[in-house]
Amino acid sequence: MKKIMFFDTKPYDREFFNIANEKHGYKIKYINNRLSEDTAPLAIGYDAVCAFVNDDISSAVVDLLYENGIQLIALRSAGYNNVDLKAVYKKIHVVRVPAYSPYAVAEHAMALILSLNRKIHKAYNRTRDSNFALGGLLGFDLHGKTAGIIGTGRIGQILAGILRGFGMRVLAFDRFPKKEWAAETGVEYTELNELYQQSAIISLHCPLTPETEHMVNAESLAQMKDGVMLINTSRGGLIQTQDLIDALKRKKIGSAGLDVYEEEDEYFFEDRSDEVMTDDVLARLLTFPNVLVTAHQAFFTKEALANIAETTLGNINAYFDEKNLDNEICYRCSTDSCPRKTTGRCF
C-alpha cells in the first residue's frame, strides 16, 4: 500500500480526501504543518507528498524530499509558482490540478464586484447596528458599462459570460486570444492599454509568471480610468501592492476586491484574530472602506473540493500505475523539448 504525506491540511481537506480515497485505498497521513525545510524530514518512509499553494517547494526542500525517497509531489492546486521546477526536474515528478471548478472562482469574482458596487459588506454591518441610512451606499448600474478581463482561460471565459448576462460590454486581453469563442459570445479582444483606458471594472485571471509579475503597477494604474474597480482572484503577485495603495489614496482606484495577496502565506488560511498584524501593507489595505479582502476562498465550494480530491488522487494513481501523467509540470513544458508530449511524462 502506497503511503502519502499531506502537508498544510485543514478539516475540510481531510473530509473530501477521505471520501475520494475510499476507491483508491492509499495510506494517508495528514499534518497541519506546511512543507518546509523543517518539516520535509517527516516524509521519510512515504512514497509521495501532497502540498498546497503556500508550501515551500524550494531547491533545499526538494533535495530533502529526494534524499528521503519521495517519488512524487502532488499539488492540490492549479498554481505552482511555489515550486522550483528546475530543482525538481529529473528528481521528483510534480503533478497539479489544472482545473477544479472555474465556476467557483468566476462566481466569487462576480460576488466581489457586486459587493463592492452595492456596498453589501457595509450595509450588512450597518443594519446589524440598527443603522438603516443609505448615505455612502450609492452604486451604479452594471448594465451598459464596460468590463475588462485579463486572461481568458476557463475562469475568464465564464466570468465574461456572467458579465455579458448583466448587459455589460466585455473587453479581453490574452496572449493567445480565442477568437472563435469571442465571436460567439460578443467579447472583444483588445490591447492592454485600450482595456485599461475603457474599463470601469478590470478582473485579473492569468497565472503568475515572470512576465505577469507586478503587471498592475504605477504605470499600468495610471492608464486606467479614474474610479476603476480592480478585482484579483488569481495570484497576489500580479499586483504591486504598494502602488495599489498609492492609487487608492489618490482615488484613482475606486474600489478593489482581492482574494489573493502577494505576501499572503503568513496569514491566509490561518486564524490570526488574537494576534497583532505585523504586515503593515496588508494592515493598510484593510483600512480602506472601498477594499474587500477575502482569504483565498474563491475556489472554496463543495464541487471544487470534491474535484480537487478526485484529480489529486487520480494523478497519484496514474504515477504509481505507470500511466501517462497528463497533469505533470516541469520547466520545459512550455517548450517543444518537453518529452511528456511524446512519452507521457516530463522525464
N, C-alpha and C positions, 0 to 999 in steps of 0.2 A: 504494500500500500504506500503510495507516494505521500510525502509529508510537505505541507505548505505552511510557511510562517507569514501571517498577515500583520503588517505594521499599521500603526495610527488608526485603529479601528474604534468605532462608536457602536452603541447598541443597535442602531438601525443597520449598520453593515453586517453585523452578526446575524440579525434576523433574516435578511434577504439571502445571504450566502449560505446559511444553514439550510434554507428551503431549496436553493438551487443545487446544493451539494448532495441532496438525497439520491439523485440519479448518477452521481459521479463517485461518491464514496471516498473522497480524499480525507486524510487525517489533517485537520486544520487546527492551528494554534493561533489564537487571536491575542494581540497585545495592544495596550493603549499607546505605548511609546512610538514616536516617529523613528523611521530608519535614519541612522546617523553612524558616525564612526564609533560612538559609544555602544550603540545597540546592535550593530551588524553582527558581532560575535554570537548573539543569541540565536542566530540561524544555523549554527553548527548542527549537523545531523539532519537538516532539512534538504529537500530536493529543489525547492523553489521558494521565492518570496513574492508577496503581493504588496504593492506600495501605492500610495496616493499622492496627490499633487504637491504637498508640502514636505514630502520625504526627501532626504538628501541622497541623491544617487550620483555623487561626485566621484572623481577618479579614486580617491582614497577609500571610499565606501565600496566601490566596485572591486578593488583589489582584495579587500577583506572578504567580501562575499565569494569571490572566485577562489581564494585560498581555502575557504570553508566548504567548498564543493557545491556551491549553488549553481545550478544549470540554467535557471530561467528567472527573469524578473517580469512579473505580470502586473502591469499598471491597470488599476481600476479607474482609469480616467482617459480622456481623449488627449489632453495636453501632455507634453513630455519635455518641456523646457527645463525641468529639474534633473534631467538625465544627461550625463556626459557621454554622448553617443560614441565619440572617438575612443574614450577609455574602455567602454564596454565591448567594443567591436572585437569579434573572434574570441571573446572570453565567455560572455553570458548573453543568451538571446533575450531580447526585450520585446514584449507584446503589449498592446494597448487596446482600449475600447474606443474605436474611432467615432461611433455614434451610439447613443443610448436612448435619448429622446430629444430630437431637435425641437419638438413642440414645447417641451418643458422650458427650455431656455428662451425660445422666441416669445412664449406667453408671459414669461417673467419680465422680459424686456418691455412688453406691452403694458404689463402691470405697473412698472416703474413710470412709464410715460403717462399713463392715466392718473396715477397717484400724484406725480409732480404737477401735472397740468391743473387738476381739480383740487389740489391740496388736501387729498384724502387723509393723509397722515396727520396734518394739522387739525383738520375738522374732527377727527376721532378723539384727539386729546382734548379739544375744546369742549365737546359735548359731554364728555365724562366729568368735566368740571362745571357742568350746567351753563356753559357759555355757548349760546346759540347765535351769536352775532356772525355776520357774513364778511365783515371787513377783513381784507387781506387774503381772501379765498378766491379771488377772481381768476378764472381760467380763460381759455379760448377754444373755439370750435376747431377740432382736428380736420373736419371736412373742408376740402379745398386748399389745405396747407400742403407744403412740400416737405417730405422726409427724405433723408439721405441714409443709405445703408452701405457701409464699407465692409465688403466681404460677402459674397453671395453663394456660400455653401448652403447646406440644407437649412441651417438655422436662419441665415439671412434671407433665403427664399421664403421660408414660412412666415417670417416677420413681414416681409414685403406683401404677402397675401393678406395678412391681418390688416396692415395699414391701408391697403387698397380697399378692403372691406369697409373701412371708416371713411372712404371717399377721398383719400389723400393721393396726391401726386408723389410717386416714389422715384427718386434718382438712386443710382447704384454705381459703385466702383469695385472692380475686381481685376486682378492681373490677368485672369483668364475668363473673360465675360461669356456668359451663357446666353447667346443672342436669341436662340430659338425660344428658350423659357421667357426671356424678356418680352419678346414679341407677343407671346401668348398671354402674358399677364399684364401688359401695359406698363412694365417697368422700363425706365430709360437709363441706359448706361451713359456715363459721362466721365470727364476727368475730375480728379480730386478737387482742384481749385474751384471748378464750377459747382461741384456738390457742396463745398464749404460755403460758397457765396449765396446759394439759393435755398438752402435747407433751414427750416425752422426747428427741425429735430434731426439729430445725427446719432445713429446707433452703430457701434463697432462690433463686427462679427468675423474677425480674422485672427489667425494664430499669432503667437509671439515669436518672431524671428529676428535676426539681426537687422533685417530690412524694415520691420514694422515697429521695433522697439522705439518708444517715445515718438511715434508718428504724430501724436497730438502734443504739440509743444507751443512755445510762444509764437513761432512763425505761423503754424497752421491755425492756431486760435485767432490770430489777427485777421485771417482771411474769412472767418466765419461771420455770419450775420449777428448783429447786436441782439442779445437776448436769446440766443440759440439754446436749445435743450440738448445736453450731451448724455448719451446712455452707453454704458460699458458692461456687458455681461460676458466678455471674452477673457482677456488677461489684463491684469493691472498694469503691467509694463508697457502697454500700448500708450499710456498717458504719462507725461512728465507732470507729476502731481503738483509740484510747487508752481509750475506755470499755470495749471488749472486753478489753483488757489488765487494766484495773482489776477487771473481773468474773472474769477468770481467776485473778488474785491472791487474790481473796476466795473462790475455789472456787464462785462462783455458776454459772459455766460449767464443766461437767465436762470438755469437750473441744471442739476446733474444727478443722474441716477447711476450708482456704482455698485455692482455686485462683486466686484473684484478690486484689489488694491495692490500696488506693486510690492509693498512690504507686508503683505497680509499674513505671512506664515507665522508671525508671532502671536496673532490674535484670532484669526478666523478659525472656525470650528471648535473654539475653546470658550469656556465661561471665565471671563476676567472681570466679572462685575464687582468683585470685592477688592480689586487692585487699583492702584494709581496708574493711569495710562502714561507710559514713558515715550510713546511715539508721538512727538509733537506735531508731525504733519497730519497724521490721522486724527489726532485730537482737534486740530484746527479745522479739518474738513467737517467734523461732526458739529461744529458750532454754527454752520450756515443753515438757516431755516429753509433754504431752497436746494439743499443737498440731501438726497436719500441714499443711505448706505445699507445694503444687505450683505450678509456674511457668506458670500459664495454659495447661495442657495438656489440659484436659477435651475440647476439640474435636479433639485430635490423633490421629485414626485415618486409615487409608488411605481409607476410604469418604468421610470428611468432607473430606479434602484434595482428592480427586477431584471431589466435588460443588462445593466452593468454586471450583476452577479452571473447571469447566464453566459454572457460573452466572455467574461474573465475566465470562468471555469472551462468554457469551450476552448479558449486559447491554450489553457494549460493542458487540456486533454489532447489537443492537436499536437502539441510539442511532444508529450510522452508517447503518443501513438505514432510518432514519426510521420505525421501528415504535413501538408503544406501549411505554413504559418501566414495566413492571409493578412493578419493584423500585426505582423512583425515590423519593427522600425530599426533603421540604422542610419548613420550619417551619409551613406551613399544612396539612400532610397530615392532621392530627388534627381539622381543621375542615371544614365544608361548603364553604368558599371555595376549596379546592384544585382547580384546573382539571383535574388528572390524572383525576379521576373521570368527566369527560366528554370530555376531549381526548386522554387517554392519556399526557400529560406535565404536569409541575408548572408549566411556563411555556413 
